[in-house]
């Protein structure tokens, strides 16, 4: 409560301080220090719960775990993120005040950056839905919009409903702000550890330092991905959680006819996974546009693909137990809560709806399945290597009947777990697509193409594979061209549900 109160108080200060940049800087640093303190508390409490699990069982421990997972942990994470965001916004405000301090107009009205006289609220509404944020943005004139991008990137970088071109500009500007802050944090932690003759005893500075280093590596991965050939957009940038969160698009999400959002699974991180997945999405975008050319000769149909690492996917190590465990759906629930507004924001930000697809792999399919139990505007879903989508009934997904597809490769044990609901192979109404070697004959031109089989759990996105081809035709809006195969093997026979044993 205190942390949230400090964050709310800071927002109030932002509307009153005007050009007092020294005060802004001081409060910004204080808020970000508070954010780090809350992160430390969260990490220590998480370890304590994990350690207790080794020697305590029964209803009392179960009750404690539920309180931690459902109340304390999410509140601490939210408080840390709120404090960090306020700190970034205050720093941006301070920089903007300094840049405009020589302007007679601005010095006459120190609140100009926050409210345009006679033109209503310039700063975004608190707690706005994607549709409300879209309306707020459209109500600003072009000069106001550009000023928000330039002076207040923290307002819109992660605001679902704002056009992605503007979010991209804002988030790219925040890259340097986040890097400078993380470098400063690294220096402080290294100095504190060097001065501490007990080393890392009685302190979590060593763990905090490793988190900071990982986030700096995440920024490296993001910048290297954005520097690749071809248009890319940085749609999400969040340094507040334990690990960085980001989303990068290949193509123009604001205007593309087809938009596909890929949700990866366990062990996915911005640091280690973004560049590889971006390469997969680059290839998929190219394949989808080629399939549109084959299906509709003479028409130009564009596709944008998004790598969405916008949640804390379960990791190996400590995350095998506790709230981040891949065996539980807590991380998927939290991820779904972030994925839903992101998906809603795609259509809200555009002048016309996109053909919107979601691609969910492994634990990411569980996250996507939970998100799709709400209204998101998604037209097609491709699930692959899924341990379950959080339900036993496909009708629970808010997706049109016949537009949910499942791909399961041979020798993929995860695809047969049925841990988060039934094995998707057995869901009534699921549409199947193949991962096996195939030959495709184009119905219009007679062109013959061969695609390779993928096996196991991790190769579904391989270029020139049947599974990639099937994803590309779904993303392109021509799913009737897919290669159909149930992909069923001994694992599916073992996971076949007994009628009457589930609801």
C-alpha positions as CSV (number, residue, x, y, z in Angstrom):
1,X,0.0,0.0,0.0
2,X,2.8,2.4,0.8
3,X,4.5,1.7,-2.5
4,X,1.3,2.3,-4.4
5,X,0.7,5.4,-2.4
6,X,4.1,6.7,-3.3
7,X,3.4,6.0,-6.9
8,X,0.1,7.8,-6.8
9,X,1.6,10.7,-4.9
10,X,4.3,11.0,-7.6
11,X,1.6,11.3,-10.3
12,X,0.1,14.1,-8.3
13,X,3.4,15.8,-8.0
14,X,3.9,15.6,-11.8
15,X,0.9,17.9,-12.2
16,X,2.2,20.5,-9.8
17,X,5.9,20.8,-10.0
18,X,6.3,22.7,-13.2
19,X,9.9,23.4,-14.0
20,X,11.4,22.4,-10.7
21,X,13.7,19.9,-12.4
22,X,15.9,19.2,-9.3
23,X,12.9,18.1,-7.3
24,X,11.7,16.0,-10.2
25,X,15.1,14.3,-10.4
26,X,15.3,13.7,-6.7
27,X,11.8,12.2,-6.5
28,X,12.5,10.1,-9.6
29,X,15.6,8.6,-8.1
30,X,13.8,7.9,-4.8
31,X,10.9,6.2,-6.6
32,X,13.2,4.0,-8.5
33,X,15.2,3.1,-5.4
34,X,11.8,2.1,-3.8
35,X,11.1,0.0,-6.9
36,X,14.4,-1.9,-6.4
37,X,13.7,-2.3,-2.7
38,X,10.3,-3.9,-3.4
39,X,12.0,-6.2,-6.0
40,X,14.4,-7.3,-3.3
41,X,11.6,-8.0,-0.9
42,X,9.7,-10.0,-3.6
43,X,12.8,-12.1,-4.4
44,X,13.6,-12.8,-0.7
45,X,10.0,-13.8,0.0
46,X,9.8,-16.0,-3.1
47,X,13.0,-17.9,-1.9
48,X,11.5,-18.2,1.6
49,X,8.3,-19.8,0.3
50,X,10.4,-22.2,-1.9
51,X,12.6,-23.2,1.1
52,X,9.6,-23.8,3.3
53,X,8.1,-26.2,0.7
54,X,11.0,-28.6,1.3
55,X,10.1,-29.1,4.9
56,X,6.5,-28.2,5.4
57,X,3.4,-29.8,4.1
58,X,-0.3,-29.8,4.8
59,X,-3.2,-27.4,4.8
60,X,-1.4,-24.5,6.6
61,X,1.3,-24.4,4.0
62,X,-1.2,-24.7,1.2
63,X,-3.1,-21.7,2.7
64,X,0.2,-19.7,2.9
65,X,1.1,-20.6,-0.6
66,X,-2.3,-19.5,-1.9
67,X,-2.0,-16.1,-0.1
68,X,1.5,-15.6,-1.6
69,X,0.6,-16.6,-5.1
70,X,-2.8,-14.9,-5.3
71,X,-2.3,-11.7,-3.2
72,X,1.1,-10.8,-1.9
73,X,3.3,-11.7,-4.9
74,X,1.2,-10.0,-7.6
75,X,0.8,-6.9,-5.4
76,X,4.6,-6.6,-4.8
77,X,5.2,-7.1,-8.6
78,X,2.6,-4.5,-9.4
79,X,4.0,-2.0,-6.8
80,X,7.5,-2.4,-8.1
81,X,6.4,-1.8,-11.7
82,X,4.3,1.2,-10.8
83,X,7.2,2.8,-8.9
84,X,9.6,2.1,-11.8
85,X,7.2,3.6,-14.3
86,X,6.6,6.7,-12.3
87,X,10.4,7.2,-11.9
88,X,10.9,6.9,-15.7
89,X,8.1,9.4,-16.3
90,X,9.4,11.9,-13.8
91,X,12.9,11.6,-15.4
92,X,11.4,12.2,-18.8
93,X,9.4,15.2,-17.5
94,X,12.6,16.6,-15.9
95,X,14.5,16.3,-19.2
96,X,11.6,17.9,-21.1
97,X,11.4,20.8,-18.6
98,X,15.1,21.5,-19.1
99,X,14.8,21.3,-22.9
100,X,12.0,23.9,-22.9
101,X,13.1,26.1,-20.0
102,X,14.2,28.8,-22.4
103,X,10.7,29.0,-24.0
104,X,8.7,32.0,-23.0
105,X,5.5,30.2,-23.7
106,X,6.4,27.2,-21.5
107,X,7.8,29.3,-18.6
108,X,4.5,31.3,-18.7
109,X,2.6,28.0,-18.3
110,X,4.7,25.3,-16.6
111,X,1.8,22.9,-16.8
112,X,1.6,23.1,-20.6
113,X,3.2,19.7,-21.1
114,X,0.5,18.1,-19.0
115,X,-2.6,20.0,-20.1
116,X,-3.2,22.0,-23.3
117,X,-5.2,25.1,-22.4
118,X,-8.7,24.9,-23.9
119,X,-8.0,21.5,-25.4
120,X,-8.8,19.1,-22.6
121,X,-6.7,16.5,-21.0
122,X,-3.4,15.8,-22.6
123,X,-2.1,13.2,-20.2
124,X,-3.7,9.7,-20.7
125,X,-6.6,8.6,-18.5
126,X,-5.7,6.3,-15.6
127,X,-6.8,2.7,-15.9
128,X,-8.1,3.2,-19.5
129,X,-9.1,0.3,-21.6
130,X,-7.5,-0.1,-25.1
131,X,-10.5,1.4,-26.7
132,X,-10.5,4.4,-24.3
133,X,-6.7,4.9,-24.8
134,X,-7.4,4.8,-28.6
135,X,-10.0,7.5,-28.2
136,X,-7.7,9.7,-26.0
137,X,-4.9,9.5,-28.6
138,X,-7.2,10.3,-31.5
139,X,-8.5,13.4,-29.6
140,X,-5.0,14.9,-29.6
141,X,-3.9,17.0,-32.5
142,X,-0.7,16.0,-34.4
143,X,1.4,18.5,-32.5
144,X,0.2,17.2,-29.1
145,X,0.8,13.6,-30.2
146,X,4.3,14.3,-31.3
147,X,5.0,16.2,-28.0
148,X,3.8,13.2,-26.0
149,X,6.1,10.9,-28.0
150,X,9.1,13.2,-27.6
151,X,8.6,14.4,-24.0
152,X,6.6,11.6,-22.3
153,X,7.4,8.3,-24.0
154,X,6.6,6.5,-20.8
155,X,2.9,7.5,-21.2
156,X,2.4,5.5,-24.4
157,X,5.2,2.9,-24.9
158,X,3.1,0.1,-23.4
159,X,-0.3,1.7,-23.7
160,X,-2.6,-0.7,-25.5
161,X,-4.8,1.1,-28.0
162,X,-2.2,3.7,-29.1
163,X,-1.0,3.2,-32.7
164,X,2.1,1.0,-32.8
165,X,4.2,3.5,-34.9
166,X,3.9,5.9,-32.0
167,X,4.6,3.2,-29.4
168,X,7.7,2.2,-31.4
169,X,9.1,5.7,-31.3
170,X,8.4,6.0,-27.6
171,X,9.9,2.7,-26.7
172,X,13.0,3.3,-28.8
173,X,13.5,6.6,-27.0
174,X,13.1,4.8,-23.6
175,X,15.9,2.3,-24.6
176,X,18.6,4.8,-23.8
177,X,16.8,6.0,-20.6
178,X,16.5,2.4,-19.3
179,X,20.1,1.6,-20.2
180,X,21.5,4.7,-18.4
181,X,19.5,3.8,-15.3
182,X,20.6,0.1,-15.4
183,X,24.2,1.1,-15.8
184,X,23.9,3.3,-12.8
185,X,22.3,0.5,-10.8
186,X,25.1,-1.9,-11.8
187,X,27.7,0.6,-10.7
188,X,26.0,1.0,-7.3
189,X,25.6,-2.7,-6.7
190,X,29.2,-3.4,-7.7
191,X,30.5,-0.7,-5.4
192,X,28.3,-1.9,-2.5
193,X,29.5,-5.5,-2.9
194,X,33.1,-4.4,-3.1
195,X,32.8,-2.4,0.1
196,X,31.0,-5.2,1.9
197,X,33.7,-7.2,3.7
198,X,31.1,-10.0,4.3
199,X,30.6,-10.3,0.5
200,X,27.1,-11.4,-0.4
201,X,26.3,-12.6,3.2
202,X,23.2,-10.9,4.7
203,X,22.4,-9.0,1.4
204,X,20.7,-9.7,-1.9
205,X,22.8,-7.2,-3.8
206,X,24.5,-10.0,-5.7
207,X,21.2,-11.3,-7.0
208,X,20.0,-7.8,-7.8
209,X,23.3,-7.2,-9.7
210,X,22.7,-10.4,-11.8
211,X,19.2,-9.2,-12.6
212,X,20.5,-5.8,-13.7
213,X,23.1,-7.4,-15.9
214,X,20.5,-9.6,-17.5
215,X,18.3,-6.6,-18.3
216,X,21.3,-4.9,-19.9
217,X,21.8,-8.0,-22.0
218,X,18.1,-7.9,-22.9
219,X,18.5,-4.3,-24.1
220,X,21.4,-5.5,-26.3
221,X,19.2,-8.3,-27.7
222,X,16.4,-5.8,-28.5
223,X,18.7,-3.3,-30.1
224,X,20.4,-6.0,-32.2
225,X,17.0,-7.3,-33.3
226,X,15.7,-3.8,-34.3
227,X,18.9,-3.2,-36.3
228,X,18.2,-6.2,-38.6
229,X,17.2,-5.7,-42.2
230,X,13.5,-4.9,-42.7
231,X,11.0,-2.8,-40.9
232,X,10.5,-3.6,-37.2
233,X,8.5,-2.0,-34.4
234,X,9.2,-2.2,-30.7
235,X,5.7,-2.6,-29.4
236,X,6.4,-3.3,-25.7
237,X,9.3,-2.5,-23.4
238,X,9.0,-3.3,-19.7
239,X,12.0,-3.4,-17.4
240,X,10.0,-3.5,-14.2
241,X,9.6,-7.2,-13.6
242,X,12.3,-9.7,-12.6
243,X,13.2,-10.2,-16.3
244,X,12.7,-7.8,-19.1
245,X,9.5,-8.0,-21.2
246,X,9.3,-6.9,-24.8
247,X,7.4,-7.4,-28.1
248,X,8.9,-6.8,-31.5
249,X,7.0,-6.8,-34.8
250,X,8.3,-7.6,-38.3
251,X,6.2,-5.4,-40.5
252,X,3.7,-2.6,-39.8
253,X,1.1,-3.7,-37.3
254,X,-0.9,-0.5,-37.8
255,X,-1.6,-1.2,-41.5
256,X,-0.9,-4.9,-42.3
257,X,-3.9,-7.0,-43.6
258,X,-2.8,-10.0,-41.5
259,X,-1.3,-9.7,-38.0
260,X,0.1,-12.8,-36.2
261,X,1.1,-12.7,-32.5
262,X,3.5,-15.5,-31.3
263,X,3.4,-16.4,-27.6
264,X,6.4,-18.6,-26.7
265,X,6.6,-21.0,-23.8
266,X,9.0,-22.2,-21.0
267,X,12.5,-20.8,-20.7
268,X,11.6,-17.9,-23.2
269,X,13.4,-14.7,-22.3
270,X,14.1,-11.5,-24.1
271,X,17.9,-12.0,-23.5
272,X,18.1,-15.5,-24.8
273,X,15.1,-15.9,-27.1
274,X,14.2,-12.7,-28.8
275,X,16.7,-12.8,-31.7
276,X,15.9,-16.4,-32.5
277,X,12.2,-16.0,-32.4
278,X,12.4,-12.8,-34.4
279,X,14.2,-14.8,-37.1
280,X,11.4,-17.4,-37.1
281,X,8.7,-14.6,-37.3
282,X,10.6,-13.0,-40.2
283,X,10.5,-16.2,-42.1
284,X,6.9,-16.8,-41.3
285,X,5.9,-13.3,-42.4
286,X,7.7,-13.9,-45.7
287,X,5.9,-17.3,-46.2
288,X,2.5,-15.9,-45.3
289,X,2.8,-13.2,-47.9
290,X,3.9,-15.7,-50.5
291,X,0.9,-17.9,-49.7
292,X,-1.4,-14.8,-50.2
293,X,0.2,-14.2,-53.6
294,X,-0.4,-17.8,-54.6
295,X,-4.0,-17.8,-53.3
296,X,-4.9,-14.3,-54.7
297,X,-2.7,-13.5,-57.7
298,X,-2.6,-9.9,-58.6
299,X,-3.5,-8.7,-55.1
300,X,-1.1,-7.3,-52.6
301,X,-1.8,-8.6,-49.1
302,X,0.6,-7.6,-46.3
303,X,1.4,-9.5,-43.1
304,X,3.0,-8.4,-39.8
305,X,4.3,-10.9,-37.3
306,X,4.9,-10.2,-33.6
307,X,7.2,-11.9,-31.1
308,X,5.4,-11.3,-27.8
309,X,7.6,-12.0,-24.7
310,X,5.3,-10.0,-22.6
311,X,5.1,-12.3,-19.5
312,X,7.4,-14.0,-17.1
313,X,7.5,-17.5,-18.7
314,X,8.5,-20.3,-16.4
315,X,12.3,-20.9,-16.3
316,X,14.5,-23.8,-15.3
317,X,15.9,-23.7,-11.8
318,X,14.0,-22.1,-9.0
319,X,11.0,-21.6,-11.2
320,X,10.4,-25.3,-11.3
321,X,8.8,-24.8,-7.9
322,X,6.6,-22.0,-6.5
323,X,4.4,-19.6,-8.3
324,X,6.5,-19.6,-11.5
325,X,6.5,-23.4,-11.9
326,X,5.8,-24.8,-15.3
327,X,3.6,-27.3,-13.5
328,X,1.2,-24.6,-12.4
329,X,-0.9,-22.1,-14.4
330,X,-0.1,-19.1,-12.2
331,X,2.4,-17.6,-14.7
332,X,0.0,-18.4,-17.5
333,X,-2.8,-16.6,-15.7
334,X,-0.7,-13.5,-15.2
335,X,0.5,-13.6,-18.8
336,X,-3.0,-14.0,-20.1
337,X,-4.0,-10.9,-18.1
338,X,-1.3,-9.0,-20.1
339,X,-2.0,-10.6,-23.4
340,X,-5.7,-9.8,-23.5
341,X,-5.3,-6.0,-23.6
342,X,-2.4,-6.3,-26.0
343,X,-4.6,-8.2,-28.5
344,X,-7.6,-5.9,-28.0
345,X,-5.3,-2.9,-28.6
346,X,-4.4,-4.1,-32.1
347,X,-7.8,-3.5,-33.5
348,X,-8.5,-0.6,-31.2
349,X,-5.5,1.3,-32.6
350,X,-6.3,0.7,-36.2
351,X,-8.7,2.4,-38.6
352,X,-9.8,-1.0,-39.9
353,X,-9.6,-4.5,-38.3
354,X,-6.8,-6.8,-39.1
355,X,-7.1,-10.5,-39.7
356,X,-5.6,-11.4,-36.3
357,X,-4.0,-14.7,-35.5
358,X,-2.4,-16.0,-32.3
359,X,0.3,-18.7,-32.4
360,X,0.9,-20.4,-29.1
361,X,3.7,-22.9,-28.4
362,X,4.0,-25.1,-25.3
363,X,3.3,-23.2,-22.1
364,X,2.6,-20.2,-24.4
365,X,-0.4,-22.1,-25.8
366,X,-1.7,-22.4,-22.2
367,X,-1.2,-18.6,-21.7
368,X,-2.9,-18.0,-25.1
369,X,-5.8,-20.4,-24.3
370,X,-6.5,-18.6,-21.0
371,X,-6.4,-15.2,-22.7
372,X,-8.7,-16.4,-25.5
373,X,-11.4,-17.3,-23.0
374,X,-12.1,-13.5,-23.1
375,X,-13.1,-11.4,-26.0
376,X,-9.9,-10.3,-27.9
377,X,-10.9,-9.9,-31.5
378,X,-8.7,-12.9,-32.6
379,X,-9.9,-14.6,-35.8
380,X,-7.6,-17.7,-35.9
381,X,-5.5,-19.7,-33.4
382,X,-2.7,-22.1,-34.0
383,X,-1.6,-24.1,-31.0
384,X,1.5,-26.4,-31.2
385,X,3.2,-28.7,-28.7
386,X,0.5,-27.8,-26.2
387,X,0.2,-29.2,-22.7
388,X,-3.4,-27.9,-22.6
389,X,-5.2,-24.6,-23.2
390,X,-6.8,-24.2,-19.7
391,X,-10.1,-25.8,-20.6
392,X,-11.7,-29.2,-21.6
393,X,-14.0,-27.5,-24.0
394,X,-13.0,-25.6,-27.2
395,X,-16.3,-23.7,-27.0
396,X,-14.8,-21.8,-24.0
397,X,-12.5,-20.0,-26.3
398,X,-13.9,-16.8,-27.8
399,X,-12.9,-17.8,-31.3
400,X,-15.2,-18.7,-34.1
401,X,-16.0,-22.4,-34.5
402,X,-13.6,-24.1,-36.8
403,X,-10.8,-21.5,-36.5
404,X,-8.7,-23.2,-33.8
405,X,-5.9,-25.4,-35.2
406,X,-3.6,-27.8,-33.5
407,X,-0.2,-29.1,-34.7
408,X,1.5,-32.0,-32.8
409,X,4.9,-33.4,-34.0
410,X,5.9,-37.0,-33.5
411,X,8.0,-37.6,-30.4
412,X,6.7,-34.5,-28.7
413,X,5.9,-35.6,-25.1
414,X,4.6,-32.2,-24.0
415,X,1.8,-32.4,-26.6
416,X,0.4,-35.5,-24.9
417,X,0.5,-34.3,-21.3
418,X,-3.0,-32.9,-21.1
419,X,-1.9,-31.1,-17.9
420,X,-3.9,-27.9,-18.4
421,X,-7.1,-29.4,-19.6
422,X,-7.5,-32.2,-22.1
423,X,-4.7,-33.1,-24.6
424,X,-5.7,-30.6,-27.4
425,X,-5.6,-33.5,-29.9
426,X,-8.9,-34.7,-28.3
427,X,-10.7,-31.4,-28.0
428,X,-14.1,-31.7,-29.7
429,X,-14.1,-29.3,-32.7
430,X,-10.3,-28.8,-33.0
431,X,-8.9,-28.5,-36.5
432,X,-5.8,-30.5,-37.2
433,X,-2.7,-29.6,-39.2
434,X,0.3,-31.7,-40.0
435,X,3.9,-31.6,-38.9
436,X,5.0,-34.5,-41.1
437,X,6.8,-34.5,-44.4
438,X,4.4,-33.4,-47.1
439,X,4.0,-32.6,-50.8
440,X,1.7,-29.7,-51.7
441,X,0.2,-29.2,-55.2
442,X,-1.0,-25.6,-55.8
443,X,-4.7,-25.8,-56.8
444,X,-4.4,-22.8,-59.1
445,X,-1.0,-23.2,-60.8
446,X,-0.2,-26.9,-60.3
447,X,3.1,-25.9,-58.6
448,X,4.6,-28.8,-56.6
449,X,6.4,-28.1,-53.3
450,X,7.9,-30.3,-50.7
451,X,8.0,-29.6,-47.0
452,X,10.1,-31.3,-44.3
453,X,8.9,-33.0,-41.1
454,X,9.7,-31.7,-37.7
455,X,9.9,-34.0,-34.7
456,X,10.2,-33.4,-31.0
457,X,9.0,-30.3,-29.1
458,X,11.1,-27.4,-30.3
459,X,11.3,-27.3,-34.1
460,X,7.7,-26.3,-35.1
461,X,8.8,-23.0,-36.6
462,X,11.6,-24.4,-38.7
463,X,11.8,-22.9,-42.2
464,X,10.5,-25.0,-45.1
465,X,8.7,-27.4,-42.7
466,X,5.1,-28.6,-43.0
467,X,4.3,-27.1,-39.6
468,X,5.6,-23.7,-40.7
469,X,3.7,-23.9,-44.0
470,X,0.5,-24.7,-42.1
471,X,0.9,-21.7,-39.8
472,X,1.6,-19.5,-42.8
473,X,-1.7,-20.4,-44.6
474,X,-3.7,-19.8,-41.4
475,X,-2.0,-16.5,-40.8
476,X,-2.6,-15.6,-44.5
477,X,-6.3,-16.3,-44.0
478,X,-6.4,-19.3,-46.4
479,X,-6.5,-22.3,-44.0
480,X,-8.2,-24.5,-46.5
481,X,-4.8,-24.9,-48.1
482,X,-3.3,-26.5,-45.0
483,X,-2.0,-30.1,-44.9
484,X,-4.3,-32.0,-42.6
485,X,-3.0,-34.7,-40.3
486,X,-4.0,-35.6,-36.8
487,X,-0.4,-36.3,-35.8
488,X,-1.7,-38.9,-33.4
489,X,0.6,-41.6,-32.0
490,X,1.0,-43.8,-29.0
491,X,1.1,-40.8,-26.7
492,X,-2.4,-39.7,-27.9
493,X,-3.7,-43.2,-27.4
494,X,-2.5,-43.1,-23.8
495,X,-4.0,-39.6,-23.2
496,X,-7.4,-40.4,-24.7
497,X,-10.0,-39.2,-22.3
498,X,-12.4,-41.6,-20.7
499,X,-16.0,-40.3,-21.3
500,X,-17.6,-39.0,-18.1
501,X,-14.2,-38.4,-16.3
502,X,-14.1,-34.7,-17.1
503,X,-16.5,-31.7,-17.3
